Amino acid sequence: MTSYKDYLDLLSKTYEGAVDFLLQKYGPAQDDYYRENHIIGL
């Protein structure tokens, strides 16, 4: 989000719309929090 207007636009979206927007902008997560903690034994 490059501006306050973009932020407000994101807030006005439904949950599904916001997820779609963020997936298009950033793509899916590249790491897995639980997998990493399992490897270290936490």
PDB file of N, CA, C, O and CB in Angstrom:
ATOM      1  N   MET A   1       0.834  -1.167   0.000  1.00  0.00           N
ATOM      2  CA  MET A   1       0.000   0.000   0.000  1.00  0.00           C
ATOM      3  C   MET A   1       0.882   1.233   0.000  1.00  0.00           C
ATOM      4  O   MET A   1       1.657   1.476   0.925  1.00  0.00           O
ATOM      5  CB  MET A   1      -0.951  -0.004   1.199  1.00  0.00           C
ATOM      6  N   THR A   2       0.743   1.971  -1.025  1.00  0.00           N
ATOM      7  CA  THR A   2       1.640   3.106  -1.192  1.00  0.00           C
ATOM      8  C   THR A   2       1.077   4.387  -0.625  1.00  0.00           C
ATOM      9  O   THR A   2       1.785   5.391  -0.553  1.00  0.00           O
ATOM     10  CB  THR A   2       1.954   3.300  -2.637  1.00  0.00           C
ATOM     11  N   SER A   3      -0.181   4.378  -0.220  1.00  0.00           N
ATOM     12  CA  SER A   3      -0.735   5.618   0.304  1.00  0.00           C
ATOM     13  C   SER A   3      -1.876   5.337   1.268  1.00  0.00           C
ATOM     14  O   SER A   3      -2.387   4.221   1.362  1.00  0.00           O
ATOM     15  CB  SER A   3      -1.214   6.512  -0.834  1.00  0.00           C
ATOM     16  N   TYR A   4      -2.244   6.355   1.957  1.00  0.00           N
ATOM     17  CA  TYR A   4      -3.360   6.282   2.898  1.00  0.00           C
ATOM     18  C   TYR A   4      -4.650   5.894   2.180  1.00  0.00           C
ATOM     19  O   TYR A   4      -5.468   5.156   2.729  1.00  0.00           O
ATOM     20  CB  TYR A   4      -3.539   7.625   3.623  1.00  0.00           C
ATOM     21  N   LYS A   5      -4.834   6.384   0.961  1.00  0.00           N
ATOM     22  CA  LYS A   5      -6.028   6.054   0.177  1.00  0.00           C
ATOM     23  C   LYS A   5      -6.085   4.552  -0.119  1.00  0.00           C
ATOM     24  O   LYS A   5      -7.151   3.942  -0.032  1.00  0.00           O
ATOM     25  CB  LYS A   5      -6.046   6.859  -1.141  1.00  0.00           C
ATOM     26  N   ASP A   6      -4.951   3.963  -0.465  1.00  0.00           N
ATOM     27  CA  ASP A   6      -4.900   2.515  -0.703  1.00  0.00           C
ATOM     28  C   ASP A   6      -5.277   1.743   0.558  1.00  0.00           C
ATOM     29  O   ASP A   6      -5.984   0.738   0.493  1.00  0.00           O
ATOM     30  CB  ASP A   6      -3.495   2.095  -1.179  1.00  0.00           C
ATOM     31  N   TYR A   7      -4.799   2.221   1.701  1.00  0.00           N
ATOM     32  CA  TYR A   7      -5.111   1.591   2.981  1.00  0.00           C
ATOM     33  C   TYR A   7      -6.610   1.648   3.263  1.00  0.00           C
ATOM     34  O   TYR A   7      -7.208   0.653   3.672  1.00  0.00           O
ATOM     35  CB  TYR A   7      -4.331   2.268   4.117  1.00  0.00           C
ATOM     36  N   LEU A   8      -7.209   2.806   3.045  1.00  0.00           N
ATOM     37  CA  LEU A   8      -8.648   2.942   3.260  1.00  0.00           C
ATOM     38  C   LEU A   8      -9.435   2.063   2.298  1.00  0.00           C
ATOM     39  O   LEU A   8     -10.460   1.494   2.674  1.00  0.00           O
ATOM     40  CB  LEU A   8      -9.075   4.401   3.102  1.00  0.00           C
ATOM     41  N   ASP A   9      -8.966   1.948   1.065  1.00  0.00           N
ATOM     42  CA  ASP A   9      -9.608   1.086   0.085  1.00  0.00           C
ATOM     43  C   ASP A   9      -9.572  -0.372   0.552  1.00  0.00           C
ATOM     44  O   ASP A   9     -10.562  -1.093   0.424  1.00  0.00           O
ATOM     45  CB  ASP A   9      -8.925   1.231  -1.287  1.00  0.00           C
ATOM     46  N   LEU A  10      -8.440  -0.795   1.088  1.00  0.00           N
ATOM     47  CA  LEU A  10      -8.317  -2.159   1.594  1.00  0.00           C
ATOM     48  C   LEU A  10      -9.280  -2.395   2.760  1.00  0.00           C
ATOM     49  O   LEU A  10      -9.904  -3.452   2.849  1.00  0.00           O
ATOM     50  CB  LEU A  10      -6.868  -2.439   2.033  1.00  0.00           C
ATOM     51  N   LEU A  11      -9.399  -1.416   3.645  1.00  0.00           N
ATOM     52  CA  LEU A  11     -10.315  -1.544   4.780  1.00  0.00           C
ATOM     53  C   LEU A  11     -11.775  -1.632   4.349  1.00  0.00           C
ATOM     54  O   LEU A  11     -12.591  -2.229   5.052  1.00  0.00           O
ATOM     55  CB  LEU A  11     -10.137  -0.374   5.719  1.00  0.00           C
ATOM     56  N   SER A  12     -12.110  -1.051   3.216  1.00  0.00           N
ATOM     57  CA  SER A  12     -13.502  -1.048   2.768  1.00  0.00           C
ATOM     58  C   SER A  12     -13.892  -2.359   2.077  1.00  0.00           C
ATOM     59  O   SER A  12     -15.071  -2.593   1.812  1.00  0.00           O
ATOM     60  CB  SER A  12     -13.737   0.121   1.822  1.00  0.00           C
ATOM     61  N   LYS A  13     -12.912  -3.206   1.790  1.00  0.00           N
ATOM     62  CA  LYS A  13     -13.198  -4.478   1.114  1.00  0.00           C
ATOM     63  C   LYS A  13     -13.743  -5.507   2.103  1.00  0.00           C
ATOM     64  O   LYS A  13     -13.529  -5.408   3.311  1.00  0.00           O
ATOM     65  CB  LYS A  13     -11.926  -5.025   0.428  1.00  0.00           C
ATOM     66  N   THR A  14     -14.452  -6.493   1.559  1.00  0.00           N
ATOM     67  CA  THR A  14     -14.857  -7.631   2.375  1.00  0.00           C
ATOM     68  C   THR A  14     -13.593  -8.441   2.693  1.00  0.00           C
ATOM     69  O   THR A  14     -12.535  -8.200   2.112  1.00  0.00           O
ATOM     70  CB  THR A  14     -15.945  -8.515   1.637  1.00  0.00           C
ATOM     71  N   TYR A  15     -13.707  -9.391   3.607  1.00  0.00           N
ATOM     72  CA  TYR A  15     -12.559 -10.242   3.939  1.00  0.00           C
ATOM     73  C   TYR A  15     -12.045 -10.948   2.683  1.00  0.00           C
ATOM     74  O   TYR A  15     -10.842 -10.978   2.423  1.00  0.00           O
ATOM     75  CB  TYR A  15     -12.944 -11.283   5.024  1.00  0.00           C
ATOM     76  N   GLU A  16     -12.967 -11.511   1.916  1.00  0.00           N
ATOM     77  CA  GLU A  16     -12.580 -12.229   0.696  1.00  0.00           C
ATOM     78  C   GLU A  16     -11.898 -11.283  -0.295  1.00  0.00           C
ATOM     79  O   GLU A  16     -10.900 -11.645  -0.918  1.00  0.00           O
ATOM     80  CB  GLU A  16     -13.816 -12.887   0.040  1.00  0.00           C
ATOM     81  N   GLY A  17     -12.435 -10.081  -0.436  1.00  0.00           N
ATOM     82  CA  GLY A  17     -11.842  -9.101  -1.339  1.00  0.00           C
ATOM     83  C   GLY A  17     -10.453  -8.681  -0.896  1.00  0.00           C
ATOM     84  O   GLY A  17      -9.549  -8.524  -1.715  1.00  0.00           O
ATOM     85  N   ALA A  18     -10.291  -8.500   0.414  1.00  0.00           N
ATOM     86  CA  ALA A  18      -8.984  -8.111   0.941  1.00  0.00           C
ATOM     87  C   ALA A  18      -7.959  -9.220   0.735  1.00  0.00           C
ATOM     88  O   ALA A  18      -6.818  -8.952   0.358  1.00  0.00           O
ATOM     89  CB  ALA A  18      -9.090  -7.762   2.429  1.00  0.00           C
ATOM     90  N   VAL A  19      -8.366 -10.472   0.984  1.00  0.00           N
ATOM     91  CA  VAL A  19      -7.451 -11.601   0.776  1.00  0.00           C
ATOM     92  C   VAL A  19      -7.065 -11.701  -0.690  1.00  0.00           C
ATOM     93  O   VAL A  19      -5.889 -11.886  -1.005  1.00  0.00           O
ATOM     94  CB  VAL A  19      -8.092 -12.924   1.249  1.00  0.00           C
ATOM     95  N   ASP A  20      -8.029 -11.581  -1.590  1.00  0.00           N
ATOM     96  CA  ASP A  20      -7.724 -11.625  -3.020  1.00  0.00           C
ATOM     97  C   ASP A  20      -6.740 -10.523  -3.413  1.00  0.00           C
ATOM     98  O   ASP A  20      -5.782 -10.771  -4.146  1.00  0.00           O
ATOM     99  CB  ASP A  20      -9.012 -11.495  -3.840  1.00  0.00           C
ATOM    100  N   PHE A  21      -6.982  -9.311  -2.923  1.00  0.00           N
ATOM    101  CA  PHE A  21      -6.110  -8.182  -3.232  1.00  0.00           C
ATOM    102  C   PHE A  21      -4.686  -8.446  -2.737  1.00  0.00           C
ATOM    103  O   PHE A  21      -3.722  -8.242  -3.475  1.00  0.00           O
ATOM    104  CB  PHE A  21      -6.664  -6.888  -2.604  1.00  0.00           C
ATOM    105  N   LEU A  22      -4.555  -8.901  -1.483  1.00  0.00           N
ATOM    106  CA  LEU A  22      -3.231  -9.129  -0.912  1.00  0.00           C
ATOM    107  C   LEU A  22      -2.508 -10.296  -1.581  1.00  0.00           C
ATOM    108  O   LEU A  22      -1.289 -10.262  -1.746  1.00  0.00           O
ATOM    109  CB  LEU A  22      -3.347  -9.385   0.579  1.00  0.00           C
ATOM    110  N   LEU A  23      -3.262 -11.330  -1.967  1.00  0.00           N
ATOM    111  CA  LEU A  23      -2.641 -12.445  -2.691  1.00  0.00           C
ATOM    112  C   LEU A  23      -2.104 -11.993  -4.039  1.00  0.00           C
ATOM    113  O   LEU A  23      -1.029 -12.423  -4.459  1.00  0.00           O
ATOM    114  CB  LEU A  23      -3.644 -13.585  -2.887  1.00  0.00           C
ATOM    115  N   GLN A  24      -2.843 -11.132  -4.714  1.00  0.00           N
ATOM    116  CA  GLN A  24      -2.381 -10.629  -6.000  1.00  0.00           C
ATOM    117  C   GLN A  24      -1.162  -9.727  -5.829  1.00  0.00           C
ATOM    118  O   GLN A  24      -0.238  -9.753  -6.642  1.00  0.00           O
ATOM    119  CB  GLN A  24      -3.503  -9.872  -6.708  1.00  0.00           C
ATOM    120  N   LYS A  25      -1.171  -8.935  -4.770  1.00  0.00           N
ATOM    121  CA  LYS A  25      -0.079  -7.983  -4.569  1.00  0.00           C
ATOM    122  C   LYS A  25       1.198  -8.662  -4.069  1.00  0.00           C
ATOM    123  O   LYS A  25       2.288  -8.366  -4.558  1.00  0.00           O
ATOM    124  CB  LYS A  25      -0.506  -6.906  -3.585  1.00  0.00           C
ATOM    125  N   TYR A  26       1.069  -9.575  -3.093  1.00  0.00           N
ATOM    126  CA  TYR A  26       2.245 -10.166  -2.456  1.00  0.00           C
ATOM    127  C   TYR A  26       2.440 -11.650  -2.745  1.00  0.00           C
ATOM    128  O   TYR A  26       3.532 -12.176  -2.534  1.00  0.00           O
ATOM    129  CB  TYR A  26       2.157  -9.971  -0.988  1.00  0.00           C
ATOM    130  N   GLY A  27       1.401 -12.335  -3.226  1.00  0.00           N
ATOM    131  CA  GLY A  27       1.495 -13.770  -3.453  1.00  0.00           C
ATOM    132  C   GLY A  27       1.336 -14.536  -2.154  1.00  0.00           C
ATOM    133  O   GLY A  27       1.244 -13.939  -1.081  1.00  0.00           O
ATOM    134  N   PRO A  28       1.304 -15.860  -2.247  1.00  0.00           N
ATOM    135  CA  PRO A  28       1.143 -16.683  -1.042  1.00  0.00           C
ATOM    136  C   PRO A  28       2.407 -16.662  -0.182  1.00  0.00           C
ATOM    137  O   PRO A  28       3.485 -16.306  -0.659  1.00  0.00           O
ATOM    138  CB  PRO A  28       0.795 -18.130  -1.427  1.00  0.00           C
ATOM    139  N   ALA A  29       2.267 -17.043   1.073  1.00  0.00           N
ATOM    140  CA  ALA A  29       3.405 -17.086   1.996  1.00  0.00           C
ATOM    141  C   ALA A  29       4.457 -18.055   1.476  1.00  0.00           C
ATOM    142  O   ALA A  29       4.127 -19.092   0.900  1.00  0.00           O
ATOM    143  CB  ALA A  29       2.947 -17.498   3.419  1.00  0.00           C
ATOM    144  N   GLN A  30       5.706 -17.718   1.677  1.00  0.00           N
ATOM    145  CA  GLN A  30       6.806 -18.557   1.215  1.00  0.00           C
ATOM    146  C   GLN A  30       7.340 -19.466   2.320  1.00  0.00           C
ATOM    147  O   GLN A  30       8.076 -20.411   2.035  1.00  0.00           O
ATOM    148  CB  GLN A  30       7.927 -17.688   0.678  1.00  0.00           C
ATOM    149  N   ASP A  31       6.984 -19.197   3.572  1.00  0.00           N
ATOM    150  CA  ASP A  31       7.453 -20.033   4.668  1.00  0.00           C
ATOM    151  C   ASP A  31       6.268 -20.533   5.486  1.00  0.00           C
ATOM    152  O   ASP A  31       5.132 -20.101   5.292  1.00  0.00           O
ATOM    153  CB  ASP A  31       8.439 -19.256   5.563  1.00  0.00           C
ATOM    154  N   ASP A  32       6.553 -21.440   6.392  1.00  0.00           N
ATOM    155  CA  ASP A  32       5.518 -22.044   7.222  1.00  0.00           C
ATOM    156  C   ASP A  32       5.987 -21.983   8.670  1.00  0.00           C
ATOM    157  O   ASP A  32       6.908 -22.700   9.060  1.00  0.00           O
ATOM    158  CB  ASP A  32       5.216 -23.520   6.782  1.00  0.00           C
ATOM    159  N   TYR A  33       5.359 -21.135   9.457  1.00  0.00           N
ATOM    160  CA  TYR A  33       5.742 -20.926  10.854  1.00  0.00           C
ATOM    161  C   TYR A  33       5.794 -22.237  11.627  1.00  0.00           C
ATOM    162  O   TYR A  33       6.752 -22.481  12.361  1.00  0.00           O
ATOM    163  CB  TYR A  33       4.772 -19.968  11.527  1.00  0.00           C
ATOM    164  N   TYR A  34       4.782 -23.082  11.475  1.00  0.00           N
ATOM    165  CA  TYR A  34       4.710 -24.315  12.254  1.00  0.00           C
ATOM    166  C   TYR A  34       5.762 -25.324  11.800  1.00  0.00           C
ATOM    167  O   TYR A  34       6.329 -26.033  12.631  1.00  0.00           O
ATOM    168  CB  TYR A  34       3.316 -24.928  12.144  1.00  0.00           C
ATOM    169  N   ARG A  35       6.029 -25.400  10.515  1.00  0.00           N
ATOM    170  CA  ARG A  35       7.058 -26.300  10.015  1.00  0.00           C
ATOM    171  C   ARG A  35       8.419 -25.908  10.583  1.00  0.00           C
ATOM    172  O   ARG A  35       9.194 -26.770  10.998  1.00  0.00           O
ATOM    173  CB  ARG A  35       7.089 -26.287   8.475  1.00  0.00           C
ATOM    174  N   GLU A  36       8.708 -24.609  10.602  1.00  0.00           N
ATOM    175  CA  GLU A  36      10.002 -24.145  11.115  1.00  0.00           C
ATOM    176  C   GLU A  36      10.148 -24.450  12.596  1.00  0.00           C
ATOM    177  O   GLU A  36      11.220 -24.880  13.021  1.00  0.00           O
ATOM    178  CB  GLU A  36      10.165 -22.642  10.875  1.00  0.00           C
ATOM    179  N   ASN A  37       9.104 -24.242  13.402  1.00  0.00           N
ATOM    180  CA  ASN A  37       9.192 -24.534  14.825  1.00  0.00           C
ATOM    181  C   ASN A  37       9.306 -26.029  15.074  1.00  0.00           C
ATOM    182  O   ASN A  37       9.969 -26.443  16.025  1.00  0.00           O
ATOM    183  CB  ASN A  37       7.984 -23.974  15.555  1.00  0.00           C
ATOM    184  N   HIS A  38       8.688 -26.827  14.261  1.00  0.00           N
ATOM    185  CA  HIS A  38       8.770 -28.280  14.420  1.00  0.00           C
ATOM    186  C   HIS A  38      10.195 -28.765  14.151  1.00  0.00           C
ATOM    187  O   HIS A  38      10.668 -29.691  14.810  1.00  0.00           O
ATOM    188  CB  HIS A  38       7.774 -28.987  13.473  1.00  0.00           C
ATOM    189  N   ILE A  39      10.877 -28.146  13.189  1.00  0.00           N
ATOM    190  CA  ILE A  39      12.240 -28.539  12.854  1.00  0.00           C
ATOM    191  C   ILE A  39      13.184 -28.239  14.023  1.00  0.00           C
ATOM    192  O   ILE A  39      14.091 -29.024  14.302  1.00  0.00           O
ATOM    193  CB  ILE A  39      12.712 -27.812  11.578  1.00  0.00           C
ATOM    194  N   ILE A  40      12.978 -27.122  14.698  1.00  0.00           N
ATOM    195  CA  ILE A  40      13.862 -26.763  15.817  1.00  0.00           C
ATOM    196  C   ILE A  40      13.472 -27.523  17.083  1.00  0.00           C
ATOM    197  O   ILE A  40      14.237 -27.554  18.047  1.00  0.00           O
ATOM    198  CB  ILE A  40      13.815 -25.241  16.079  1.00  0.00           C
ATOM    199  N   GLY A  41      12.312 -28.122  17.087  1.00  0.00           N
ATOM    200  CA  GLY A  41      11.896 -28.892  18.251  1.00  0.00           C
ATOM    201  C   GLY A  41      11.103 -28.090  19.264  1.00  0.00           C
ATOM    202  O   GLY A  41      11.018 -28.491  20.425  1.00  0.00           O
ATOM    203  N   LEU A  42      10.524 -26.978  18.866  1.00  0.00           N
ATOM    204  CA  LEU A  42       9.735 -26.171  19.797  1.00  0.00           C
ATOM    205  C   LEU A  42       8.330 -26.680  19.931  1.00  0.00           C
ATOM    206  O   LEU A  42       7.535 -26.109  20.679  1.00  0.00           O
ATOM    207  CB  LEU A  42       9.706 -24.737  19.357  1.00  0.00           C
TER     208      LEU A  42
END
